[in-house]
C-alpha cells in the first residue's frame, strides 16, 4: 500500500514539475517572440498601431543603431502617454537596431538640455531620435493634432518618428521649395509649416530680382495678382528645362494676366475664373454661410492612388475651375481633382442669382490638374483652384485630405516617398463630418419622418385601446 502511495506521489510530482517546466518554457518563448514580433491585435477604428509599408521597409533596412529617448516622468498616467510608449515599442519590434530608453526629466533634468536640433528644444514629453551625432527632437504637442472644427484628436507619431529616422540616417529628401514674391502673392504660412515639418526646405524668391536659384526643386506661386514679366517667363522656362516643377494656386478673382495665362496655355491649362457651385449633396459639405462647399472627386494618378479609396473629404472652398486642352509644348496634362456632373461655374461674379445661367461653365469641372513633360529631365506644372484648400488650417487638420493631397503632390514632384502613405490616426471619439445631402436627410428624418412615425404609433395604440 505504501509503495502504491509512494509511486503515485512520485508520478504527481513528476507531472507537476513537467507542467511547471512547460509553462516556464512557453512563457520564455512568448517573451522572446514578443520582443521581435507584436503579438497584439489592433482592433482600433483607425488601425492606430498598423504601420505603413514605408515604415516597415525603412526599419528593415536600418544598418546603424537608432536610440529613441522618451522623456516621460516616471509614474505618469495618461492615455496619450500610453499611445506614445506603445508606438515606440512597436518600432522596437520592427528592428533590433531600434533601442528605446525612457528618461525621467525630473530625475535627470540636464539630459534634455543637451538636445536642441535647431528647430525644437527637448522638454518634458519629447521623443528624441538619435543616430550617432545626429538627432531630431519631436515635442509632445507635435505628436498630436487637434481639428479646430470637430475637435477630434489624432496621433501623428508614425509620420513624425519615421521622418525623424529618415532624417538622422540621411535618407530624407531635402528638396528646396521657393515661394515667389513680387506679385502681391498671398500668405502661405500654413502650407510652409506643413512642408517644413516634413523635412522640406522652404524659402522665398523674387524672380524678377534674383532669378530662380540653382538649388530650387519646386517653385510655388500662391495667388499672384500682378503679371509675370518677359524676363520672369524666360527664367521659368529655363528652370523647367532643367527639370523644374512649378505649382500655381489660383483664385477666381485673379485678374487676366497675359504672360502667365499664355504660359499656362502652352501647358494645356486655362483658368476659367469662375465660382464653382456644387449642387450634388453627396459631393459637398454643409457650411455656415449656407453655400455648400465642393468636395473634390480624386482622379487616378500616382499622387492620388493612396487617397482615392479614402472616405475622408477633400473640401475646396471658394473654388475656381480650369479648362484642359492639348499642350503646345509636348506635355501631357491630366486632371487630379474634379467636381460632380451637377456642378457648374458662375462666370458672372457680380450675379445675384445662385442658379445656373447662360454662359456658366458646365460640370464636371476640373479643380486641380498636372501637366508633365517626360524625358531625361522631366518637368511639371500643377494648378490648384482653391486657395482656402491649401492656405488655411485645412492642410493641418486630420479630418480632411487636404494636407495629404498637398504632401503627396510635393513628394511626387520632388521624387520623394516621405510621408506619402502615412497619415495621422484618430484617437479621440469619432465626430461625423457630414455632406450637405446627409445633413438634408437627417433634417427630414428628425423633423418630419420621426415625429410622424411617433404620432402614427400613438394613434394605432389609442385606436386599439379605444375600440377594444
C-alpha positions in Angstrom: 0.0 0.0 0.0 2.8 2.4 0.9 4.6 1.5 -2.3 1.5 2.4 -4.3 1.1 5.7 -2.5 4.8 6.5 -3.0 4.6 5.7 -6.7 1.5 7.8 -7.1 3.2 10.7 -5.2 6.3 10.5 -7.4 4.2 10.4 -10.5 2.2 13.5 -9.3 5.5 15.3 -8.5 7.0 14.5 -11.9 3.8 15.7 -13.7 3.8 18.9 -11.6 7.5 19.5 -12.4 6.9 18.8 -16.2 3.9 21.1 -16.3 5.7 23.9 -14.5 8.7 23.5 -16.8 6.4 23.6 -19.8 4.7 26.8 -18.6 8.1 28.4 -17.9 9.4 27.3 -21.4 6.2 28.6 -23.1 6.4 31.9 -21.2 10.1 32.3 -22.3 9.3 31.6 -25.9 6.4 34.0 -25.9 8.6 36.7 -24.2 11.3 36.1 -26.8 8.9 36.3 -29.7 7.2 39.3 -28.2 10.5 41.2 -28.3 10.7 40.6 -32.1 7.0 40.4 -33.2 4.0 42.2 -32.0 1.5 39.6 -30.6 -1.3 42.1 -30.0 -4.3 42.5 -32.4 -5.1 46.1 -33.4 -8.9 46.4 -33.1 -9.0 50.2 -33.1 -11.3 52.0 -35.6 -8.4 53.8 -37.3 -5.9 50.9 -37.0 -3.7 53.1 -34.8 -0.9 50.5 -34.4 -0.9 49.3 -38.1 2.3 50.8 -39.6 2.6 51.7 -43.3 4.7 49.7 -45.7 7.1 52.7 -45.9 7.9 52.5 -42.2 8.3 48.7 -42.2 10.6 48.9 -45.2 12.7 51.6 -43.6 13.1 49.7 -40.3 14.0 46.5 -42.2 16.8 48.4 -44.0 18.4 50.0 -40.9 22.1 49.5 -40.9 23.0 51.5 -37.8 21.7 51.7 -34.3 18.9 54.2 -33.5 18.3 55.4 -30.0 14.9 56.7 -29.1 14.8 58.7 -25.9 11.3 59.2 -24.4 11.3 62.0 -21.8 8.3 60.9 -19.7 8.3 61.4 -15.8 8.1 58.0 -14.0 4.6 57.2 -12.8 2.8 59.5 -15.4 -0.6 58.0 -16.3 -2.3 59.3 -19.4 -4.0 57.7 -22.4 -1.9 59.9 -24.7 1.3 59.0 -23.0 0.4 55.3 -23.3 0.0 55.7 -27.0 3.5 57.2 -27.3 5.0 54.3 -25.4 3.0 51.7 -27.4 4.3 53.2 -30.7 7.9 53.2 -29.6 7.6 49.5 -28.5 6.0 48.8 -31.9 9.0 50.3 -33.6 11.3 48.2 -31.5 9.7 45.0 -32.8 10.4 46.1 -36.4 14.2 46.2 -35.9 16.6 45.1 -33.3 18.7 48.2 -34.1 16.0 50.5 -32.7 16.6 51.0 -29.0 14.1 52.6 -26.7 15.2 54.3 -23.5 12.8 56.1 -21.0 14.3 59.1 -19.2 12.7 60.8 -16.2 13.3 64.5 -16.9 12.8 65.3 -13.2 15.5 62.9 -12.1 17.8 63.9 -15.0 17.0 67.5 -15.8 20.3 68.1 -17.6 19.7 65.4 -20.1 17.2 67.3 -22.2 19.2 70.5 -22.1 21.7 68.8 -24.4 19.2 68.2 -27.2 18.2 71.2 -29.4 18.2 70.4 -33.1 17.8 74.0 -34.2 14.0 73.7 -34.6 12.9 72.2 -31.3 14.3 72.1 -27.7 13.7 68.8 -25.9 11.4 69.1 -23.0 9.0 67.0 -20.9 7.1 64.6 -23.2 9.6 64.9 -26.1 10.8 62.0 -28.1 14.4 62.2 -29.3 15.6 60.1 -32.3 19.4 59.8 -32.4 21.8 58.1 -34.8 25.5 58.8 -33.9 25.9 62.5 -33.6 22.7 63.3 -35.5 19.4 63.7 -33.7 15.9 65.1 -34.2 13.6 66.3 -31.4 9.8 65.7 -31.6 7.9 67.6 -28.9 4.9 66.1 -27.3 2.5 68.6 -28.9 3.8 67.7 -32.4 2.8 64.1 -31.8 -0.9 65.0 -31.7 -3.1 67.2 -33.9 -6.4 68.6 -33.0 -9.1 69.5 -35.6 -10.3 73.1 -35.0 -13.6 72.2 -36.5 -14.6 68.9 -35.0 -12.1 68.9 -32.0 -11.1 65.4 -32.8 -7.6 64.4 -31.8 -5.3 62.4 -34.0 -1.9 60.9 -33.3 0.7 61.8 -35.9 3.5 59.8 -34.3 4.3 57.4 -37.1 4.9 60.2 -39.6 7.0 62.2 -37.2 9.1 59.3 -36.0 9.6 57.7 -39.4 10.6 61.1 -40.9 13.0 61.7 -38.0 14.6 58.3 -38.6 15.0 59.1 -42.3 16.5 62.5 -41.4 19.1 61.2 -38.9 20.1 58.3 -41.3 20.4 60.6 -44.3 17.5 59.1 -46.2 15.2 62.1 -46.0 15.0 64.0 -49.3 15.8 67.7 -48.6 14.2 69.3 -51.7 14.2 73.1 -51.8 10.9 74.8 -52.3 10.8 78.5 -53.2 7.6 80.7 -52.8 7.6 83.6 -55.3 7.4 87.2 -54.2 6.8 90.4 -56.2 3.3 89.7 -57.5 1.3 90.5 -54.3 1.1 86.8 -53.5 -1.0 85.5 -50.6 0.5 84.4 -47.2 1.3 80.7 -47.2 2.3 80.2 -43.6 0.1 77.0 -43.0 1.5 75.5 -46.2 5.1 76.3 -45.3 4.6 74.9 -41.8 3.3 71.7 -43.2 6.2 71.3 -45.7 8.8 72.3 -43.2 7.6 69.7 -40.7 8.1 67.1 -43.4 11.8 68.0 -43.9 11.4 70.3 -46.9 13.4 73.5 -47.0 11.2 76.5 -47.7 12.3 80.0 -48.7 11.1 82.9 -50.8 12.4 84.4 -54.0 11.8 87.4 -56.1 12.3 86.0 -59.6 12.5 89.5 -61.2 15.3 90.5 -58.9 17.3 87.3 -58.3 16.1 84.9 -60.9 15.4 81.3 -59.9 18.1 79.8 -57.6 20.1 76.8 -58.9 19.1 74.8 -55.8 15.4 75.2 -56.5 13.4 72.0 -57.0 9.9 73.4 -56.8 8.6 76.9 -57.3 5.3 77.8 -55.7 3.3 80.8 -56.9 0.4 81.5 -54.5 -2.4 83.8 -55.8 -0.3 86.2 -57.9 -2.3 89.3 -58.9 0.5 91.0 -60.9 1.5 89.5 -64.3 4.9 88.0 -64.8 7.4 89.9 -66.9 9.1 88.6 -70.0 12.3 88.1 -68.1 10.5 86.1 -65.4 8.9 83.9 -68.0 12.3 83.2 -69.6 13.6 82.3 -66.1 10.7 80.0 -65.6 11.3 78.4 -69.0 15.0 77.7 -68.2 14.0 76.4 -64.7 11.6 73.9 -66.3 14.1 72.9 -69.0 16.4 71.7 -66.3 13.7 69.5 -64.7 12.0 72.1 -62.5 8.4 71.9 -61.1 6.0 74.8 -60.9 2.9 74.9 -58.8 0.3 77.7 -59.1 -2.5 78.2 -56.6 -5.2 80.1 -58.4 -8.1 82.2 -57.3 -11.4 83.2 -59.1 -10.6 86.9 -58.6 -7.1 86.8 -60.2 -7.1 89.4 -63.0 -6.3 88.5 -66.6 -2.5 88.2 -66.9 -1.3 88.0 -70.5 2.1 86.4 -69.9 1.1 84.0 -67.1 -2.1 82.9 -68.9 -0.3 82.3 -72.2 2.3 80.3 -70.3 -0.4 78.1 -68.7 -2.0 77.7 -72.2 1.3 76.3 -73.5 1.0 73.5 -70.9 -2.7 72.9 -71.8 -4.4 74.6 -68.8 -6.7 77.7 -68.8 -8.1 79.5 -65.8 -11.9 79.8 -66.1 -12.0 82.4 -63.3 -15.5 81.2 -62.3 -17.1 80.4 -58.9 -17.8 76.7 -58.6 -21.2 75.8 -57.2 -21.8 72.1 -56.3 -25.4 71.0 -56.4 -24.8 67.3 -55.7 -25.4 67.0 -52.0 -23.1 63.9 -51.8 -20.2 65.9 -53.2 -20.5 68.9 -50.9 -20.1 69.8 -47.2 -22.6 71.9 -45.3 -21.2 75.4 -44.4 -22.2 78.1 -42.1 -22.6 80.5 -45.0 -25.3 78.4 -46.5 -23.3 77.9 -49.7 -22.3 74.2 -49.9 -18.5 73.6 -50.1 -17.5 71.4 -53.0 -15.8 68.1 -52.1 -13.3 67.1 -54.8 -13.5 63.7 -56.5 -10.0 62.3 -56.8 -8.9 61.1 -60.2 -6.5 58.3 -60.9 -2.9 59.4 -60.7 0.2 58.4 -58.7 -0.4 61.5 -56.5 -3.9 60.3 -55.5 -3.5 56.5 -55.6 -3.2 56.2 -51.8 -6.1 58.5 -51.2 -8.7 57.6 -53.9 -10.5 55.0 -51.7 -10.5 57.2 -48.6 -13.8 58.2 -47.1 -12.3 61.4 -45.8 -13.4 64.5 -47.7 -11.2 66.9 -49.6 -13.1 70.3 -49.4 -12.4 73.0 -51.9 -13.9 76.2 -50.6 -14.4 79.2 -53.0 -13.0 77.1 -55.8 -12.4 78.1 -59.4 -12.1 75.7 -62.3 -9.8 75.0 -65.2 -10.3 74.1 -68.8 -8.0 71.4 -70.2 -6.6 71.4 -73.8 -3.8 69.8 -75.8 -0.5 71.3 -74.6 1.5 73.2 -77.2 4.9 72.1 -75.8 4.5 68.4 -76.0 3.5 67.9 -72.4 0.7 65.5 -71.2 -2.0 67.0 -69.0 -4.2 65.1 -66.5 -6.9 66.1 -64.1 -6.4 65.4 -60.4 -9.5 66.8 -58.7 -13.0 67.1 -60.2 -16.5 68.1 -59.2 -19.6 66.1 -59.9 -21.5 66.4 -63.2 -24.1 68.5 -61.3 -21.7 71.3 -60.6 -21.3 74.5 -62.6 -19.2 77.6 -62.6 -20.6 81.0 -62.3 -18.7 83.2 -64.8 -20.6 86.4 -63.8 -19.1 87.0 -60.4 -21.4 90.0 -59.9 -24.5 87.9 -60.4 -27.0 87.9 -57.6 -28.6 84.6 -58.9 -27.2 81.4 -57.4 -29.0 79.2 -60.0 -27.2 78.3 -63.3 -27.3 80.9 -66.0 -26.4 81.1 -69.7 -22.6 81.3 -70.1 -21.8 79.4 -66.9 -19.3 76.6 -67.3 -20.7 73.1 -67.4 -19.8 70.4 -64.9 -17.9 68.2 -64.2 -15.3 70.8 -63.6 -11.6 70.4 -63.1 -10.3 71.8 -59.7 -6.7 70.7 -60.0 -4.5 69.4 -62.8 -1.0 68.5 -63.6 0.8 68.8 -67.0 4.1 66.8 -67.3 6.9 66.7 -69.8 8.8 63.4 -69.8 12.4 62.8 -70.8 15.9 63.0 -69.4 14.9 65.9 -67.2 11.1 65.6 -66.6 9.3 68.8 -65.6 5.8 69.5 -64.5 3.3 72.3 -64.0 0.5 71.9 -61.5 -2.5 74.1 -60.8 -4.8 74.1 -57.8 -8.1 76.0 -57.9 -8.9 76.7 -54.2 -6.7 78.9 -52.1 -8.6 78.0 -48.9 -8.0 74.3 -49.6 -4.2 74.7 -49.2 -3.6 78.0 -47.4 -5.7 77.5 -44.3 -5.7 75.1 -41.3 -7.4 72.6 -43.6 -4.0 71.3 -44.5 -3.0 70.6 -40.9 -6.3 69.0 -39.8 -6.6 65.2 -40.0 -10.4 65.3 -40.7 -9.7 66.3 -44.2 -7.5 65.0 -47.1 -6.1 68.5 -48.0 -2.8 68.0 -46.2 -2.3 64.5 -47.6 -3.1 65.7 -51.1 -0.5 68.5 -50.9 2.2 66.3 -49.4 1.6 63.6 -51.9 1.8 66.2 -54.7 5.1 67.6 -53.4 6.6 64.2 -52.7 5.7 63.1 -56.2 7.1 66.2 -57.8 10.3 66.0 -55.8 10.8 62.3 -56.2 10.5 61.7 -52.5 8.5 59.0 -50.7 8.5 60.8 -47.4 5.1 60.7 -45.7 3.3 59.7 -49.0 1.3 57.0 -47.3 1.5 58.0 -43.7 -1.4 60.0 -42.1 -2.4 60.9 -38.6 -4.8 58.5 -36.9 -7.8 59.4 -34.8 -7.6 58.5 -31.1 -10.5 60.6 -29.7 -14.2 59.7 -30.0 -15.3 59.9 -33.7 -17.2 63.0 -34.8 -19.1 62.9 -38.1 -18.3 65.2 -40.9 -21.5 65.3 -43.0 -22.1 66.1 -46.6 -24.9 68.5 -47.5 -27.0 65.6 -48.7 -26.5 63.8 -45.4 -27.5 66.9 -43.4 -30.7 67.3 -45.5 -31.6 63.7 -45.0 -31.0 63.9 -41.2 -33.2 67.1 -41.0 -36.0 65.4 -42.9 -35.8 62.3 -40.7 -35.6 64.1 -37.4 -38.0 67.0 -38.1 -40.7 65.2 -40.2 -40.4 61.4 -40.5 -39.6 60.5 -36.9 -42.4 62.8 -35.4 -44.9 61.4 -37.9 -43.9 57.8 -37.0 -44.3 58.5 -33.3 -47.7 60.1 -33.9 -48.8 57.2 -36.1 -47.7 54.6 -33.4 -49.6 56.7 -30.8 -52.7 56.7 -32.9 -52.6 53.0 -33.5 -52.2 52.3 -29.8 -55.1 54.8 -28.9 -57.4 53.3 -31.6 -56.7 49.7 -30.3 -57.4 50.6 -26.7 -60.5 52.8 -27.7 -62.3 50.1 -29.6 -61.0 47.0 -27.6 
